[in-house]
Amino acid sequence: MVMVEGRSPPNGGNFNVVDFGAVGDGVTDDSEVSGKIIAPDRENFGSGTKFWLTFTSVNGLILSGDGDVDGYGSSWWGSCNKESDCFGRPPVLTFNSCNNLQVSGVSITNAPRNHISITNCATVTISNIKIITPDTTPNTDGIDIAQSTRIQIQHSDIQTGDDCIAINTGCSYINVTGVNCGPGHGISIGSLGENQSEGTVEEVHVVGCTFTGTQNAARIKTWQGGSGYARKISFEDITLHESMNPIFIDQYYCEGRGPCKNQTSAVAISDISFIGFTGTSATEAAVQLDCSESVGCTGILLDRINITASPNKKTEIYSTCINAHGTSSDSNLPAVPCLLP
């Protein structure tokens, strides 16, 4: 068992895990995180270093324990005065081309940017983890997934300053179950199609999750001018506690670079289900289906929706639509009359 406690080595140096008990023989359990691992501050992180704890091309990795991995993000957050400043900050844990990966039990706090980044991985289970970072921190996604398949995220608590979970292009067969999200920006598909690129996401299923005080809850976001698809996606049995934008398809996303220009091509959105939403919305437009004027959304289903205004709100909530097609149950609250076959 590797057990490292204390701050990371100075000047961007490295620990040799062999010195802490790692064997690497494929038999010995040496993947437990115990105690607390703290990243170096920005000044001592190492010039040009883009990552902190990185695992590449490791098959069958099990990372577990009850320890805390602290990204010491407070030394980085103040430098992110504009969007371009944010991207030089390192994620805490990066898994690249890792298959049959398991992560469980650990806490990950104060990320400079993403807490967990998963890229080009297959068959991953993340369970019973905690992610905690102040809600004012910029671009601090909880779990960021790209170009990966067969990912399970289960029974975890995520509090962050950006998306609790971001599912990016090249992802398929992603299952999220029993996650408590908030504060944060919700669970997001995308963004997809930036700079006329192709984005593809399919078979994403979010079940039994709770959103508390989030900026969004269930969101799909794409850029105008892109191509590709987001399809076969479902959000089911969702609980809302004063969450803003509970149901939101946004095909006019442009990340503060507005006004967003309407273009003739767009990522095609189809076969999207929102089923069993209950709780309160902190915004009046509880259901927003803002689809591309040229491509539109098809196969949208809303059923068993019971979203009411937050107790301190005096106004009624409502739904909005742009070029969305599908079905909405008559009993849904708010009603979504703009959905037409």
C-alpha positions in Angstrom: 0.0 0.0 0.0 1.4 3.4 -1.0 0.7 5.9 1.8 1.9 9.5 1.2 1.1 12.2 3.6 2.1 15.9 3.4 2.9 18.3 0.6 4.2 17.3 -2.8 7.9 17.7 -3.4 9.1 21.3 -4.0 10.0 22.8 -7.3 7.8 20.6 -9.3 9.7 17.5 -8.4 8.5 13.9 -8.2 7.9 11.3 -5.6 9.2 7.8 -6.3 6.3 5.6 -5.3 8.7 2.7 -4.7 10.1 4.6 -1.8 6.6 4.5 -0.3 5.9 0.8 -0.7 4.8 0.4 -4.3 5.8 -3.0 -5.8 4.2 -2.9 -9.2 4.1 -6.7 -9.6 0.5 -6.9 -10.6 -0.4 -8.7 -7.3 0.4 -6.4 -4.4 -2.3 -3.9 -3.5 -0.4 -0.6 -3.6 -3.0 1.8 -4.8 -4.6 3.2 -1.6 -4.6 6.9 -0.8 -4.2 7.5 2.9 -3.6 10.7 4.8 -3.4 13.9 2.7 -1.6 14.7 -0.5 -1.2 18.4 -1.2 0.0 19.9 -4.4 2.8 22.5 -4.6 1.6 26.1 -4.9 1.7 27.8 -8.3 5.1 29.4 -7.7 6.7 26.0 -7.0 4.7 23.9 -9.4 7.2 23.7 -12.2 7.4 25.9 -15.3 5.5 24.5 -18.3 3.9 21.7 -16.3 0.3 21.1 -17.4 -0.6 18.2 -15.1 -0.2 17.1 -11.6 -1.1 13.4 -10.8 -1.3 11.6 -14.1 -1.9 7.9 -15.0 -1.4 7.0 -18.6 -2.0 3.6 -20.3 -2.5 1.7 -17.0 -4.9 -1.2 -17.3 -6.7 -2.5 -14.2 -5.7 0.4 -12.0 -7.6 0.6 -8.6 -7.3 3.9 -6.8 -9.0 3.8 -3.4 -8.8 4.9 0.2 -10.2 7.5 2.5 -7.5 10.1 2.0 -7.7 13.6 0.6 -5.9 14.8 -2.5 -5.7 18.6 -2.2 -4.9 20.5 -5.4 -4.0 23.8 -3.6 -6.1 25.7 -6.1 -6.2 28.9 -4.1 -2.7 29.8 -5.5 -4.1 29.6 -9.1 -7.7 30.8 -9.1 -6.9 34.5 -8.9 -4.9 34.4 -12.2 -8.0 33.4 -14.1 -9.2 36.9 -15.0 -10.4 35.9 -18.4 -11.2 32.6 -20.1 -7.8 32.2 -21.8 -6.0 32.4 -18.5 -7.9 29.4 -17.1 -6.4 26.7 -19.4 -2.9 26.7 -18.1 -4.0 25.4 -14.7 -3.5 21.7 -14.0 -6.2 19.2 -13.2 -5.7 17.2 -10.0 -6.1 13.7 -11.3 -5.7 12.8 -15.0 -6.4 9.3 -16.4 -5.5 8.9 -20.1 -5.9 5.6 -22.0 -6.7 3.7 -18.8 -9.0 0.7 -19.2 -10.8 -1.2 -16.4 -10.1 1.7 -14.0 -11.7 1.9 -10.5 -11.6 5.0 -8.3 -13.4 4.9 -4.9 -13.5 6.5 -1.5 -11.1 9.4 -1.9 -11.8 13.1 -1.5 -10.5 15.5 -4.0 -10.4 19.2 -3.0 -9.4 22.7 -4.2 -8.6 21.8 -7.8 -6.8 24.5 -9.8 -9.0 23.4 -12.7 -10.7 20.0 -13.2 -10.7 17.6 -10.3 -10.7 14.4 -12.4 -10.1 14.3 -16.1 -10.8 11.1 -18.0 -9.7 10.8 -21.7 -9.5 7.9 -24.1 -10.5 5.5 -21.3 -12.8 2.4 -21.4 -14.7 0.6 -18.6 -14.3 3.0 -15.7 -16.1 3.0 -12.3 -16.0 6.0 -10.0 -17.9 5.5 -6.7 -18.3 7.0 -3.3 -16.0 9.9 -3.8 -16.2 13.5 -2.6 -15.2 16.6 -4.6 -15.2 19.9 -2.7 -14.2 23.3 -4.0 -15.8 26.7 -3.4 -18.6 27.7 -5.8 -16.8 30.9 -6.8 -13.8 29.1 -8.3 -13.5 29.4 -12.2 -13.6 26.3 -14.5 -13.2 23.8 -11.7 -15.2 20.9 -13.2 -15.7 17.9 -10.9 -15.4 15.1 -13.4 -14.5 15.9 -17.0 -14.9 13.0 -19.6 -13.8 13.0 -23.2 -13.3 10.3 -25.9 -14.3 7.6 -23.5 -16.8 4.8 -23.2 -18.5 2.6 -20.6 -18.1 5.0 -17.7 -20.0 4.5 -14.4 -20.2 7.3 -11.8 -22.0 6.3 -8.7 -23.1 7.5 -5.2 -20.8 10.5 -4.9 -21.0 14.1 -3.7 -19.7 16.9 -6.0 -19.5 20.6 -4.9 -17.6 22.8 -7.3 -17.4 26.1 -9.2 -18.3 24.6 -12.6 -19.9 21.5 -14.0 -20.3 18.7 -11.5 -19.8 16.3 -14.4 -19.0 17.4 -18.0 -19.5 14.9 -20.8 -17.6 16.0 -23.9 -17.2 14.8 -27.5 -16.4 11.2 -28.3 -18.3 9.8 -25.2 -20.7 6.9 -25.2 -22.4 4.6 -22.7 -22.0 7.0 -19.7 -24.1 6.1 -16.6 -24.4 8.5 -13.7 -26.4 7.2 -10.6 -27.0 8.7 -7.2 -24.8 11.8 -7.5 -25.4 14.8 -5.3 -24.5 17.9 -7.2 -24.3 21.4 -5.8 -23.1 24.0 -5.8 -21.9 23.8 -9.4 -23.2 24.1 -12.9 -25.0 20.8 -13.0 -24.4 17.8 -15.2 -23.7 18.9 -18.7 -23.5 17.2 -22.1 -21.0 19.3 -24.0 -20.2 21.8 -25.0 -20.1 20.4 -28.5 -19.3 21.8 -31.9 -17.0 24.7 -31.1 -15.2 26.3 -34.1 -17.3 24.3 -36.6 -16.0 21.0 -35.1 -17.8 17.7 -35.1 -19.2 16.6 -31.7 -20.6 13.2 -30.9 -22.2 11.9 -27.7 -24.6 9.1 -27.2 -26.1 6.7 -24.7 -25.8 8.9 -21.6 -28.1 8.0 -18.7 -28.4 10.1 -15.5 -30.6 8.5 -12.8 -31.5 9.3 -9.2 -29.4 12.5 -8.9 -30.0 15.6 -6.7 -29.2 19.2 -7.6 -28.9 21.7 -4.8 -28.4 25.4 -5.6 -26.9 24.7 -9.0 -26.6 27.1 -11.9 -28.2 24.4 -14.1 -29.3 20.8 -13.5 -29.8 18.7 -16.7 -28.1 20.6 -19.5 -27.1 19.9 -23.1 -25.0 22.7 -24.7 -23.8 23.1 -28.3 -22.2 25.8 -30.4 -23.8 27.2 -33.5 -21.9 26.1 -36.7 -20.9 22.7 -35.4 -21.9 19.2 -36.7 -22.4 15.7 -35.3 -24.9 14.5 -32.8 -26.0 14.2 -29.2 -28.5 11.4 -29.0 -30.1 8.7 -26.8 -29.7 10.7 -23.6 -31.9 10.5 -20.5 -32.3 12.2 -17.2 -34.6 10.3 -14.8 -35.8 10.6 -11.2 -34.1 14.0 -10.6 -34.6 16.0 -7.3 -34.2 19.8 -7.4 -33.5 22.1 -4.5 -33.7 25.7 -5.8 -31.7 24.8 -8.9 -31.5 27.3 -11.7 -32.4 26.1 -15.3 -33.5 22.6 -14.3 -34.0 21.4 -17.9 -32.0 23.2 -20.4 -31.1 22.4 -24.1 -28.9 25.3 -25.2 -27.9 25.2 -28.9 -26.8 28.9 -28.7 -24.0 28.3 -26.3 -21.0 30.7 -26.8 -19.4 30.9 -23.4 -19.7 34.6 -22.8 -18.6 35.5 -26.3 -22.0 36.8 -27.3 -24.1 37.8 -28.9 -24.2 34.3 -30.3 -24.5 34.2 -34.1 -27.2 32.0 -35.6 -25.6 29.7 -38.2 -27.0 27.2 -40.7 -25.3 24.1 -39.3 -25.6 22.6 -35.8 -25.1 19.5 -33.7 -28.2 17.3 -34.2 -30.0 16.6 -30.9 -32.4 13.6 -30.8 -34.0 11.0 -28.6 -33.6 13.0 -25.3 -35.8 12.1 -22.3 -36.5 14.1 -19.1 -38.5 11.9 -16.8 -39.5 12.3 -13.1 -38.2 15.7 -12.2 -39.5 17.0 -8.8 -38.5 20.0 -6.7 -38.0 23.7 -7.0 -36.6 26.0 -9.6 -34.7 29.2 -8.8 -35.5 30.6 -12.2 -38.9 31.3 -13.9 -38.0 29.4 -17.1 -37.8 25.9 -15.6 -37.8 24.2 -18.9 -35.8 25.7 -21.8 -35.6 23.9 -25.1 -33.6 26.3 -27.2 -32.8 24.3 -30.3 -31.2 25.4 -33.6 -33.5 27.2 -36.0 -32.0 25.3 -38.9 -31.6 21.8 -37.5 -33.9 21.6 -34.5 -34.3 18.9 -31.8 -36.3 15.7 -32.4 -37.6 13.0 -30.2 -37.8 15.0 -27.0 -39.8 13.5 -24.2 -40.9 15.1 -21.0 -42.9 13.0 -18.5 -43.7 13.2 -14.8 -42.3 16.7 -14.5 -43.4 18.5 -11.3 -41.2 21.6 -10.9 -42.4 24.5 -8.7 -41.1 27.9 -7.9 -38.7 28.4 -5.0 -40.6 29.4 -1.8 -39.2 32.9 -2.0 -40.4 33.4 -5.6 -43.7 35.2 -6.2 -43.9 34.5 -10.0 -45.1 31.4 -11.8 -42.6 29.2 -13.7 -43.0 28.4 -17.4 -41.3 26.7 -20.3 -39.8 28.1 -23.5 -39.1 26.4 -26.9 -37.3 27.1 -30.2 -37.7 24.5 -32.9 -38.1 21.6 -30.5 -40.2 18.5 -31.4 -41.5 15.6 -29.3 -44.0 15.0 -26.6 -44.9 16.4 -23.2 -47.4 14.8 -20.8 -50.5 16.9 -20.1 -49.8 16.7 -16.4 -46.4 18.2 -16.5 -45.7 21.3 -14.4 -44.8 23.6 -16.0 -46.7 22.7 -19.1 -44.7 22.5 -22.3 -47.3 23.2 -25.0 -44.6 24.1 -27.6 -43.6 20.5 -28.1 -45.3 19.3 -31.2 -44.8 16.0 -33.1 
